[in-house]
Amino acid sequence: MNAAHHWPKHFYLIGSGEAPPHHKPTRENMGSKAHNLLRMSAIGLPVPHALVIGTHFTNSPEDCMLPLFSVGLPTLESASGMVFGDPRQPLIVSVRSGAPVSMPGMMETLLNVGLCDTTLPGLLRQTGNPRLVWDAYRRLIATYGEVVAHLPGALFEEEIGRTTQGRDERLLDFSELRDLSQRFLAIYLEHAREPFPQDVRAQLSGAVKAVFASWQLPKARTYRELHGIDDAMGTAVTIQRMVFGNTGCHSGAGVGFTRNPTSGEKRIWVDFLANAQGEDVVAGQRNAHGHDVLAQTAPDAWNELQAIALQLEQELKDMQDFEFTVQDGALYMLQTRSGKRTPLAAACIALDLLDEGLIDAEQAMARTQSLKDADLATLRLVAQDADEPGGAPLTPLAQATSACNGVVSGEIALDAERAQARAAAGASVILVRHDAQTSDIAALDAAAGLLTQRGARTSHAAVVARQMNKVCLVACSALLIDEANRRVRIEQHEFAEGDLITLDGNEGRVYAGQVATVSVTDETLLARLHALRHSLPASSAATHKSGKHQHPA
């Protein structure tokens, strides 16, 4: 690293020593995501090298460009042993947001930055994998077009659809991906009215500015309003050496929780997609698999991940939500943060961590202070008895993946405007969508539940729904949505917008109409919570009172 007096203020390096003492990294100045990356790196976890541009530059991204290219990027190049834009040994990076407070999926991320016609041969030389090279390039062109050039993402999705003809896009070979990349370049030129940038510095500059600008996206502003987050704190930007989960059959990307974020059960909870990049899992447009697929794809990485999950809880003293990539069997950790959870899980996790000695009674009290007894109850279906007069057994229409438990009935709403208008009129609303999208944050706040055709239980939108304690079912393959005619088909049953359906998040099932429910309380957990509250003096308990449940970032 350069001498301390040359190192730019508000810049931080992860994975190669510490920044000078007068640039001490904090959660406030480097963002929660980067701060936790720094902590993971410090305890020896496999974290790719990264450069962090601090929150200081949120409102003036131009001011970071000179120190980025004169000092920051060369230092990252030196640490990684690669050169950005080099035709033989190119450094390829991700550019990610990260506020001091976790805001899942509310800001932008770009992957594969630094790929261009000049560096493609270098990445091929490094990896010997032409499919990876062209897959990464077409992803960059599409994401850059959408995030930086503000082109409609549908332009690229429709082209993918024409190429795949119903096949999984992960089955496309290198020649098909090469042709798709060329068509993406033509789409970019036609709609942006300028070529996709082949100057990698222009790429990086555009990406950094776009990620800073995403602090003011409508969904990010709405999330801050809903959660009382200060607009002034801003976001940091992390530039990190890419690791590739799309290199073939021993690679993939995943998201996990160290414990079940719905029930609080002490069991690792993982979604994984083989031969994929991280955005495939969290964006809400792809279905994912459980840890069994990871165990088959890369058994050593799965064993290592289980050990790391325990290590993260020991270090950070809370249930963690983490992201990871497996490249050719090797595991890399890309993020960890305190996991969003239901109120029921919040009580269970805090009490279990207390019993395990990871937190003390006052910390457990602080994490559960705002919970009411009713928060530990779960709605469950009342089974119908076919022998009773008028009775008939409940028959589900379809099965889906549950991202949050409970039962909710409501009117079908197919867009945010309908959901908010009907909720404002006093109706219970189920938001029904193709994908679990974080742009639906305002509609999610108004709705009682979410049902999607695609998506994973760890996608950003599902994480947000779970934090709001909304019943959420994703990856309902039997669901077909006809937005033009405002109708929905679930298997052989047709519904108009406004018709009633019921989501059972406990069993992952969808029912027609409204179904009778009963509230079931976890009495053992409730007794443990009461015992905690009675164990502390009233003055100590009062110290921890707050309007909302809080836990470390």
Backbone torsions as a table, in degrees:
resi	resn	phi	psi	omega
1	MET	NA	150.1	177.5
2	ASN	-63.8	162.9	177.8
3	ALA	-57.8	153.5	-173.6
4	ALA	-54.6	-40.3	-174.8
5	HIS	-74.0	-11.3	177.0
6	HIS	-94.5	-18.2	-175.6
7	TRP	-72.4	127.8	-175.0
8	PRO	-68.7	141.0	177.6
9	LYS	-66.8	145.4	178.7
10	HIS	71.7	18.7	171.5
11	PHE	-117.9	146.2	-176.0
12	TYR	-141.3	146.1	-179.5
13	LEU	-115.3	137.3	179.2
14	ILE	-116.9	127.4	173.1
15	GLY	100.9	5.5	-179.7
16	SER	-153.2	62.3	-178.4
17	GLY	82.2	-178.0	-176.2
18	GLU	-106.5	155.8	172.9
19	ALA	-68.7	160.5	178.7
20	PRO	-52.3	150.3	-173.5
21	PRO	-55.9	-35.7	-177.2
22	HIS	-78.2	3.0	173.3
23	HIS	-116.4	42.0	-175.0
24	LYS	-55.9	124.0	-179.5
25	PRO	-73.1	134.4	174.7
26	THR	-131.3	164.8	177.9
27	ARG	-60.6	-33.8	-177.8
28	GLU	-72.4	-37.5	-174.2
29	ASN	-95.8	-16.6	178.2
30	MET	-120.3	2.5	179.0
31	GLY	81.9	153.2	-176.5
32	SER	-65.4	-41.2	-177.4
33	LYS	-60.7	-50.0	-179.2
34	ALA	-67.9	-37.5	179.8
35	HIS	-61.4	-40.5	178.4
36	ASN	-73.3	-31.8	172.1
37	LEU	-60.2	-42.6	179.1
38	LEU	-60.6	-42.6	180.0
39	ARG	-67.2	-39.8	178.4
40	MET	-64.4	-42.8	179.2
41	SER	-62.3	-39.3	-176.6
42	ALA	-66.0	-27.6	179.9
43	ILE	-98.1	12.7	170.0
44	GLY	88.9	15.4	178.3
45	LEU	-79.3	155.0	-176.1
46	PRO	-75.3	91.3	-179.0
47	VAL	-116.2	122.4	177.3
48	PRO	-62.5	149.5	179.5
49	HIS	-56.0	146.3	-177.8
50	ALA	-149.5	151.8	174.6
51	LEU	-117.3	132.2	-177.1
52	VAL	-115.2	128.4	172.6
53	ILE	-100.0	120.9	-167.9
54	GLY	-69.2	167.1	-179.7
55	THR	-60.3	-20.8	180.0
56	HIS	-51.9	-30.1	-172.3
57	PHE	-94.2	7.4	-174.8
58	THR	-52.8	-45.5	-175.2
59	ASN	-95.3	0.6	179.1
60	SER	-146.2	62.7	-176.6
61	PRO	-57.9	-28.6	179.5
62	GLU	-58.7	-31.3	-176.6
63	ASP	-68.4	-17.9	-177.6
64	CYS	-91.4	-9.1	-170.8
65	MET	-68.5	-44.2	180.0
66	LEU	-61.8	-51.9	178.1
67	PRO	-66.1	-28.4	178.2
68	LEU	-61.6	-50.2	-173.8
69	PHE	-85.1	-23.0	-177.9
70	SER	-87.3	-34.0	-175.3
71	VAL	-127.1	-49.8	-172.5
72	GLY	-62.0	-54.6	-178.0
73	LEU	-64.0	-44.5	176.1
74	PRO	-57.8	-34.3	178.7
75	THR	-69.3	-40.0	176.3
76	LEU	-64.7	-38.9	177.5
77	GLU	-61.5	-44.2	-179.6
78	SER	-63.5	-41.9	-178.6
79	ALA	-66.9	-36.9	-175.4
80	SER	-89.5	-15.4	-178.2
81	GLY	74.7	21.5	178.8
82	MET	-133.5	163.4	-177.6
83	VAL	-123.3	128.5	-179.9
84	PHE	-65.0	122.7	179.9
85	GLY	86.8	-0.2	-178.5
86	ASP	-71.7	135.1	-177.6
87	PRO	-73.3	-15.6	-176.8
88	ARG	-108.5	-41.5	-175.6
89	GLN	-131.6	65.3	-171.3
90	PRO	-75.9	141.1	169.9
91	LEU	-86.7	120.4	176.5
92	ILE	-109.7	137.0	-171.0
93	VAL	-131.1	159.8	165.2
94	SER	-101.7	153.4	177.9
95	VAL	-127.6	113.1	-170.8
96	ARG	-125.5	151.6	174.7
97	SER	-85.9	170.4	176.6
98	GLY	-180.0	100.0	179.0
99	ALA	-82.7	165.8	175.9
100	PRO	-62.1	-23.6	176.4
101	VAL	-116.3	136.0	-177.1
102	SER	-61.7	130.1	177.3
103	MET	-134.0	77.9	-168.8
104	PRO	-57.1	118.1	172.4
105	GLY	72.5	10.0	-175.6
106	MET	-88.2	-15.3	177.8
107	MET	-122.8	-178.4	-168.1
108	GLU	-97.1	157.0	174.4
109	THR	-138.1	140.0	172.1
110	LEU	-126.0	134.7	178.0
111	LEU	-110.7	159.2	171.9
112	ASN	68.0	23.8	179.4
113	VAL	-69.1	134.0	-176.8
114	GLY	111.7	-6.1	174.7
115	LEU	-84.0	135.1	178.2
116	CYS	-159.9	-179.4	-178.3
117	ASP	-58.9	-31.5	-178.5
118	THR	-76.2	-36.9	-173.9
119	THR	-93.2	-13.8	178.5
120	LEU	-54.2	-46.6	178.5
121	PRO	-62.3	-33.3	179.5
122	GLY	-66.3	-43.1	177.8
123	LEU	-66.1	-35.1	176.2
124	LEU	-64.4	-39.8	178.7
125	ARG	-65.2	-39.9	-179.4
126	GLN	-67.5	-40.4	-169.9
127	THR	-105.4	-23.2	-174.6
128	GLY	62.4	26.7	-171.8
129	ASN	-130.2	90.1	-177.1
130	PRO	-64.0	-31.5	179.1
131	ARG	-64.7	-43.7	176.7
132	LEU	-57.4	-46.3	-175.3
133	VAL	-59.4	-48.7	-176.4
134	TRP	-75.9	-29.7	175.8
135	ASP	-66.1	-44.2	179.2
136	ALA	-64.9	-38.6	-177.9
137	TYR	-66.6	-46.0	-178.5
138	ARG	-65.9	-32.9	176.8
139	ARG	-64.9	-43.4	179.9
140	LEU	-62.2	-47.0	-177.4
141	ILE	-58.7	-44.7	-178.2
142	ALA	-67.1	-46.2	-178.5
143	THR	-67.0	-42.5	178.9
144	TYR	-63.5	-41.1	178.1
145	GLY	-59.8	-42.1	-177.5
146	GLU	-75.4	-46.1	-171.5
147	VAL	-83.0	-41.1	-173.9
148	VAL	-95.7	-46.6	-178.3
149	ALA	-88.4	-4.7	176.1
150	HIS	60.3	39.1	174.9
151	LEU	-86.6	149.6	177.3
152	PRO	-62.8	128.9	179.0
153	GLY	-60.5	-25.5	-179.1
154	ALA	-61.9	-27.5	178.6
155	LEU	-57.2	-42.7	-177.7
156	PHE	-82.1	-38.2	179.0
157	GLU	-61.7	-40.6	179.8
158	GLU	-65.3	-36.1	178.1
159	GLU	-68.3	-37.3	175.4
160	ILE	-61.4	-44.0	179.5
161	GLY	-60.1	-40.5	178.7
162	ARG	-66.1	-31.6	-179.3
163	THR	-78.1	-43.8	-174.4
164	THR	-77.0	-31.8	-177.6
165	GLN	51.2	45.0	176.8
166	GLY	91.2	-10.7	177.3
167	ARG	-75.7	158.1	170.6
168	ASP	-66.1	128.4	-175.9
169	GLU	-64.2	-19.0	176.9
170	ARG	-69.4	-10.4	179.4
171	LEU	-93.1	-4.0	177.9
172	LEU	-66.0	139.6	178.6
173	ASP	-89.9	177.1	-171.8
174	PHE	-63.1	-35.3	-178.1
175	SER	-70.0	-37.9	176.6
176	GLU	-66.4	-39.3	179.0
177	LEU	-70.1	-35.3	176.2
178	ARG	-63.5	-44.8	178.4
179	ASP	-65.4	-38.5	178.6
180	LEU	-64.1	-40.1	177.7
181	SER	-60.7	-42.3	179.4
182	GLN	-64.3	-38.8	177.4
183	ARG	-68.7	-35.6	176.0
184	PHE	-62.4	-41.4	177.9
185	LEU	-61.0	-39.1	178.8
186	ALA	-68.1	-39.6	177.5
187	ILE	-63.2	-43.3	179.3
188	TYR	-59.4	-49.3	-178.7
189	LEU	-60.5	-44.1	-177.2
190	GLU	-64.7	-42.9	-171.7
191	HIS	-94.9	-29.2	176.2
192	ALA	-86.2	-16.5	-179.6
193	ARG	62.6	29.0	171.0
194	GLU	-161.5	155.1	-177.7
195	PRO	-68.3	154.6	169.6
196	PHE	-58.5	133.8	-173.9
197	PRO	-65.1	121.5	176.1
198	GLN	-91.1	-12.1	174.1
199	ASP	-81.3	112.0	-173.6
200	VAL	-66.0	-27.9	176.3
201	ARG	-68.7	-37.1	174.8
202	ALA	-64.7	-39.5	175.7
203	GLN	-56.9	-52.3	-175.9
204	LEU	-64.2	-42.9	178.5
205	SER	-60.1	-46.4	178.8
206	GLY	-62.4	-39.8	-179.6
207	ALA	-65.9	-45.8	-179.7
208	VAL	-61.0	-46.4	-179.8
209	LYS	-63.0	-39.8	-179.2
210	ALA	-66.9	-37.8	179.2
211	VAL	-68.6	-42.8	174.4
212	PHE	-59.7	-43.2	-178.4
213	ALA	-64.5	-25.8	-177.6
214	SER	-68.9	-10.8	172.6
215	TRP	-58.1	-28.6	-177.6
216	GLN	-101.9	11.5	175.5
217	LEU	-59.4	146.4	-179.9
218	PRO	-53.7	-41.6	-179.1
219	LYS	-66.4	-34.9	178.1
220	ALA	-68.8	-40.8	178.8
221	ARG	-65.1	-42.1	179.1
222	THR	-63.4	-43.4	178.9
223	TYR	-59.4	-43.3	179.8
224	ARG	-64.5	-40.1	178.6
225	GLU	-63.1	-42.5	-177.6
226	LEU	-67.6	-28.9	-173.7
227	HIS	-113.0	11.1	175.8
228	GLY	62.9	37.4	-179.3
229	ILE	-94.0	133.5	-176.5
230	ASP	-67.6	126.4	177.7
231	ASP	-60.6	-27.0	-171.0
232	ALA	-77.8	-13.5	-173.7
233	MET	-71.4	-29.6	175.7
234	GLY	71.4	-177.8	179.4
235	THR	-125.2	151.1	168.9
236	ALA	-92.6	168.9	175.4
237	VAL	-127.2	127.2	179.0
238	THR	-107.9	124.6	176.3
239	ILE	-106.2	112.9	-170.1
240	GLN	-127.1	140.6	176.4
241	ARG	-56.4	128.6	-179.9
242	MET	-68.2	138.3	160.9
243	VAL	-118.2	147.0	-166.5
244	PHE	-113.6	118.4	176.1
245	GLY	-89.4	-0.4	-176.3
246	ASN	-109.7	39.3	-178.5
247	THR	-95.6	-1.4	178.1
248	GLY	136.7	-156.9	-167.0
249	CYS	-72.7	-15.4	178.9
250	HIS	-108.1	26.4	-177.3
251	SER	-133.8	169.0	177.7
252	GLY	165.8	-178.0	-178.7
253	ALA	-135.4	150.5	-178.0
254	GLY	-155.9	166.7	175.7
255	VAL	-132.0	141.7	179.4
256	GLY	-147.5	166.4	173.6
257	PHE	-124.5	141.9	-179.1
258	THR	-70.9	-20.0	172.8
259	ARG	-141.3	164.6	-179.9
260	ASN	-66.1	116.4	-174.9
261	PRO	-77.2	-6.5	177.1
262	THR	-94.3	-45.6	-177.4
263	SER	-104.1	-22.8	-175.6
264	GLY	89.6	-2.0	-178.6
265	GLU	-54.9	138.5	-179.3
266	LYS	-80.0	81.8	-179.5
267	ARG	-157.5	129.6	-177.6
268	ILE	-60.7	141.9	-170.6
269	TRP	-130.4	106.0	-168.5
270	VAL	-126.5	137.1	165.6
271	ASP	-111.2	137.6	-174.3
272	PHE	-144.5	141.2	172.7
273	LEU	-124.9	121.1	177.6
274	ALA	-72.3	147.6	177.2
275	ASN	52.0	52.0	-175.5
276	ALA	-145.2	165.5	172.3
277	GLN	-105.1	163.3	-171.2
278	GLY	-56.0	-37.9	-178.7
279	GLU	-63.1	-23.7	178.0
280	ASP	-62.5	-31.8	-177.9
281	VAL	-84.4	-47.4	-169.2
282	VAL	-87.4	-16.5	-174.6
283	ALA	-74.1	-17.2	176.5
284	GLY	89.8	7.0	-177.3
285	GLN	-106.9	-1.3	-179.5
286	ARG	-129.6	145.9	171.7
287	ASN	-82.6	148.8	-178.6
288	ALA	-122.9	171.3	179.8
289	HIS	-115.0	168.8	179.3
290	GLY	-84.7	-170.2	-174.2
291	HIS	-67.1	-17.9	-179.3
292	ASP	-62.7	-35.3	178.0
293	VAL	-69.7	-38.9	175.2
294	LEU	-61.9	-42.9	-179.2
295	ALA	-62.6	-34.5	177.6
296	GLN	-76.6	-37.3	-176.5
297	THR	-71.9	-44.3	-175.6
298	ALA	-148.9	80.1	-174.4
299	PRO	-59.2	-37.2	179.2
300	ASP	-66.2	-40.1	178.2
301	ALA	-64.9	-38.5	178.5
302	TRP	-63.7	-43.4	178.0
303	ASN	-63.6	-41.4	179.0
304	GLU	-65.4	-39.3	-179.1
305	LEU	-63.5	-39.0	178.3
306	GLN	-62.7	-40.4	178.0
307	ALA	-67.0	-40.0	179.8
308	ILE	-64.6	-37.6	178.9
309	ALA	-57.4	-43.3	177.1
310	LEU	-65.3	-40.9	-179.0
311	GLN	-64.3	-39.1	179.3
312	LEU	-63.2	-41.7	179.6
313	GLU	-67.5	-36.8	177.2
314	GLN	-63.5	-39.1	-177.2
315	GLU	-77.2	-42.8	-170.4
316	LEU	-103.8	-4.9	171.6
317	LYS	60.1	32.5	177.8
318	ASP	-162.0	163.1	172.5
319	MET	-62.9	134.1	-174.9
320	GLN	-113.1	146.8	171.2
321	ASP	-109.3	117.7	-173.2
322	PHE	-126.8	155.3	174.2
323	GLU	-120.4	145.2	-176.8
324	PHE	-148.5	160.1	173.7
325	THR	-131.1	142.2	173.1
326	VAL	-113.7	117.2	178.6
327	GLN	-113.7	113.4	-179.7
328	ASP	49.7	44.9	176.0
329	GLY	87.3	-12.9	-178.6
330	ALA	-93.3	134.6	-177.5
331	LEU	-91.7	136.1	174.6
332	TYR	-131.4	135.8	178.8
333	MET	-96.6	128.3	-174.5
334	LEU	-113.3	-13.4	-179.6
335	GLN	-170.8	148.8	163.6
336	THR	-148.2	147.7	178.3
337	ARG	-157.6	161.7	175.3
338	SER	-61.5	125.4	-171.4
339	GLY	-76.1	136.9	171.9
340	LYS	-65.6	142.4	-173.3
341	ARG	-149.1	161.4	175.5
342	THR	-75.0	162.1	175.8
343	PRO	-57.6	-39.9	177.9
344	LEU	-59.6	-46.1	179.1
345	ALA	-66.4	-34.7	179.3
346	ALA	-59.2	-43.0	178.8
347	ALA	-67.2	-47.6	-177.8
348	CYS	-61.4	-45.9	-176.8
349	ILE	-66.8	-44.4	-180.0
350	ALA	-61.2	-43.3	-178.5
351	LEU	-70.0	-37.4	177.8
352	ASP	-68.3	-41.3	177.6
353	LEU	-62.7	-35.4	175.4
354	LEU	-63.4	-47.7	-179.9
355	ASP	-62.3	-31.8	-179.1
356	GLU	-82.5	-4.8	178.0
357	GLY	80.3	11.7	179.7
358	LEU	-81.2	-28.9	174.9
359	ILE	-132.2	162.2	178.5
360	ASP	-96.7	177.3	-174.8
361	ALA	-63.1	-37.3	179.8
362	GLU	-66.6	-38.4	176.8
363	GLN	-66.4	-41.3	177.6
364	ALA	-62.1	-39.9	177.7
365	MET	-63.6	-42.5	-178.9
366	ALA	-61.2	-36.7	-176.6
367	ARG	-80.2	-13.3	-177.5
368	THR	-121.4	1.5	-171.3
369	GLN	-57.0	-40.1	-174.4
370	SER	-83.0	-6.0	-178.1
371	LEU	-74.5	138.9	175.1
372	LYS	-104.6	162.0	-179.9
373	ASP	-55.8	-38.2	-178.1
374	ALA	-64.1	-22.8	179.7
375	ASP	-68.3	-17.2	-179.3
376	LEU	-94.9	11.3	176.9
377	ALA	-101.7	146.7	177.9
378	THR	-123.9	131.7	174.4
379	LEU	-73.3	135.2	176.9
380	ARG	-131.0	153.9	179.0
381	LEU	-67.2	144.1	171.1
382	VAL	-90.8	116.6	-178.7
383	ALA	-63.8	134.8	179.7
384	GLN	-87.5	139.4	178.8
385	ASP	-99.8	114.5	-176.8
386	ALA	-65.3	-20.0	-178.7
387	ASP	-82.7	-15.9	178.7
388	GLU	-78.3	150.9	177.9
389	PRO	-57.0	125.8	179.0
390	GLY	77.9	-0.4	-178.0
391	GLY	-83.9	151.9	177.2
392	ALA	-153.0	142.0	179.9
393	PRO	-64.0	143.0	177.8
394	LEU	-70.0	130.1	179.4
395	THR	-121.4	113.6	179.7
396	PRO	-68.6	146.8	175.6
397	LEU	-79.0	-36.8	-173.0
398	ALA	-159.5	161.3	175.7
399	GLN	-108.4	146.0	177.7
400	ALA	-144.3	179.3	176.7
401	THR	-95.5	126.4	-177.9
402	SER	-85.8	129.5	175.3
403	ALA	-106.8	-13.9	177.7
404	CYS	-157.0	134.9	-172.5
405	ASN	-83.3	-178.4	-175.4
406	GLY	105.3	178.7	178.6
407	VAL	-132.6	137.6	178.1
408	VAL	-146.2	140.9	174.0
409	SER	-115.2	147.3	179.1
410	GLY	-175.3	171.9	177.1
411	GLU	-73.9	142.8	173.8
412	ILE	-70.4	130.3	171.3
413	ALA	-129.3	132.2	-173.7
414	LEU	-99.8	-4.0	176.7
415	ASP	-152.5	171.2	-175.2
416	ALA	-64.1	-41.3	-177.2
417	GLU	-60.4	-46.1	179.2
418	ARG	-63.8	-45.6	-178.4
419	ALA	-59.6	-45.7	-177.8
420	GLN	-69.8	-38.5	-179.3
421	ALA	-66.8	-44.3	-178.5
422	ARG	-71.0	-36.8	176.5
423	ALA	-64.7	-39.1	178.1
424	ALA	-63.6	-27.8	178.6
425	ALA	-84.0	0.7	176.1
426	GLY	98.2	4.0	-178.8
427	ALA	-83.0	149.9	168.8
428	SER	-83.9	131.1	-170.0
429	VAL	-124.6	135.9	169.8
430	ILE	-107.2	116.3	176.8
431	LEU	-78.6	121.2	-177.7
432	VAL	-115.0	120.4	-171.8
433	ARG	-137.8	158.8	172.6
434	HIS	-64.8	-47.9	-174.6
435	ASP	-124.7	157.4	171.6
436	ALA	-86.8	101.7	-173.4
437	GLN	-113.5	136.0	178.4
438	THR	-69.9	-16.4	176.2
439	SER	-66.3	-12.0	178.1
440	ASP	-87.7	17.7	-172.4
441	ILE	-56.9	-44.1	-179.6
442	ALA	-66.6	-40.3	178.2
443	ALA	-66.5	-38.3	176.8
444	LEU	-60.8	-39.2	179.1
445	ASP	-62.9	-37.9	-178.2
446	ALA	-79.4	-32.2	-173.4
447	ALA	-78.7	161.3	175.9
448	ALA	-93.4	-20.0	-179.6
449	GLY	-161.3	167.4	-178.0
450	LEU	-132.8	131.9	175.0
451	LEU	-128.3	126.4	-179.2
452	THR	-128.8	153.0	177.8
453	GLN	-75.4	-37.2	-178.5
454	ARG	-124.6	173.4	174.5
455	GLY	119.0	166.8	-179.9
456	ALA	-119.2	157.3	-178.1
457	ARG	-69.0	-15.4	177.0
458	THR	-103.9	7.1	176.0
459	SER	-62.5	156.1	-175.0
460	HIS	-56.4	-42.0	-177.7
461	ALA	-66.3	-37.9	177.5
462	ALA	-66.9	-37.3	176.6
463	VAL	-61.3	-43.8	179.9
464	VAL	-67.1	-42.2	177.8
465	ALA	-59.8	-41.2	179.9
466	ARG	-65.3	-41.0	177.7
467	GLN	-60.5	-35.7	178.9
468	MET	-81.2	-2.5	-179.1
469	ASN	62.7	37.7	176.5
470	LYS	-95.2	132.8	174.1
471	VAL	-60.0	130.3	-171.3
472	CYS	-139.5	120.4	174.1
473	LEU	-118.5	129.4	179.9
474	VAL	-122.0	170.1	176.0
475	ALA	55.5	45.1	176.0
476	CYS	-87.8	92.8	-172.9
477	SER	-67.3	-20.9	180.0
478	ALA	-80.4	-5.3	-176.4
479	LEU	-86.1	127.8	173.5
480	LEU	-125.4	131.3	-175.9
481	ILE	-115.0	126.2	176.1
482	ASP	-109.7	89.2	-174.8
483	GLU	-68.0	-33.3	-178.1
484	ALA	-61.4	-40.8	-178.5
485	ASN	-101.3	5.4	177.2
486	ARG	55.7	49.0	-179.5
487	ARG	-133.4	159.7	-179.2
488	VAL	-133.6	138.2	172.5
489	ARG	-117.4	131.3	174.1
490	ILE	-124.9	108.0	-168.2
491	GLU	55.0	-120.6	-176.7
492	GLN	-97.4	7.3	-175.7
493	HIS	-103.5	131.6	178.9
494	GLU	-107.2	142.0	178.9
495	PHE	-132.4	144.3	170.0
496	ALA	-92.1	154.4	173.6
497	GLU	-56.2	131.7	-176.4
498	GLY	104.6	-19.7	175.9
499	ASP	-68.8	156.9	-177.8
500	LEU	-89.8	136.6	168.8
501	ILE	-134.9	165.7	178.7
502	THR	-126.1	134.6	174.6
503	LEU	-106.7	127.1	174.6
504	ASP	-106.5	98.7	-179.0
505	GLY	-75.3	-12.9	178.2
506	ASN	-74.7	-38.6	-177.7
507	GLU	-112.2	-4.4	179.7
508	GLY	71.4	43.6	-175.6
509	ARG	-126.7	154.4	178.3
510	VAL	-118.1	135.0	179.9
511	TYR	-124.8	154.9	173.2
512	ALA	-80.3	145.1	174.3
513	GLY	70.9	-163.3	179.7
514	GLN	-101.7	136.8	-175.2
515	VAL	-119.5	141.2	-179.6
516	ALA	-65.7	142.2	-178.4
517	THR	-131.7	163.7	173.8
518	VAL	-136.5	143.6	179.5
519	SER	-89.1	124.6	-178.8
520	VAL	-117.5	123.4	-178.9
521	THR	-100.6	139.6	173.3
522	ASP	-78.4	91.6	-173.0
523	GLU	-64.5	-35.8	179.5
524	THR	-64.6	-44.3	178.6
525	LEU	-65.0	-40.5	179.2
526	LEU	-62.1	-40.9	178.4
527	ALA	-64.2	-39.0	177.7
528	ARG	-64.2	-40.3	179.3
529	LEU	-65.6	-43.3	178.4
530	HIS	-63.1	-39.9	179.7
531	ALA	-62.3	-40.0	177.3
532	LEU	-61.0	-46.4	-176.6
533	ARG	-66.1	-32.2	178.9
534	HIS	-80.1	-13.9	-176.4
535	SER	-83.2	-16.5	-178.2
536	LEU	-107.1	144.9	175.8
537	PRO	-59.0	151.3	-178.9
538	ALA	-58.1	-36.5	-178.9
539	SER	-65.6	-37.7	179.1
540	SER	-68.5	-41.4	179.7
541	ALA	-64.3	-39.2	-178.4
542	ALA	-64.7	-31.0	180.0
543	THR	-59.3	-30.0	-173.0
544	HIS	-98.6	6.9	179.7
545	LYS	-66.5	139.3	177.5
546	SER	-154.2	162.1	-177.4
547	GLY	-73.4	-26.6	-175.9
548	LYS	-134.2	152.7	173.8
549	HIS	-66.2	129.5	179.7
550	GLN	-125.0	150.0	171.2
551	HIS	-151.6	162.0	-172.3
552	PRO	-57.3	150.8	-179.5
553	ALA	-73.2	NA	NA
